[in-house]
Amino acid sequence: MISHNKKLMEARLGVYEKPPYQGLSAAEGVNDQSAHLRAEGGHRQQERMIQAKRKSFDRATYNSYQAAEISPVGCPFRRQRALINVN
């Protein structure tokens, strides 16, 4: 019973017999996710999700009361829709 309490207290204090798991870097995680998507055929699903988000954003810029047409300074003929937040 004493050894169990000792191990419990060591775990609470962060004392471990083996070093903690270091994990992967962000780039390795992205590469692993890409490999998983490639193996499972998920790239098309990811592309569909991106297209759906783009379609939703385009609707928001067209229908929102915060949407406005803007043009870059010095180029009045090139106009784009954008969301403008007055705050």
Sequence and secondary structure as in RCSB ss.txt:
>XXXX:A:sequence
MISHNKKLMEARLGVYEKPPYQGLSAAEGVNDQSAHLRAEGGHRQQERMIQAKRKSFDRATYNSYQAAEISPVGC
PFRRQRALINVN
>XXXX:A:secstr
 HHHHHHHHHHHHT  SS       HHHHHHHHHHHHHHHT HHHHHHHHHHHHHHHHHHHHH TTEEEE  TT 
TT  EEEE    
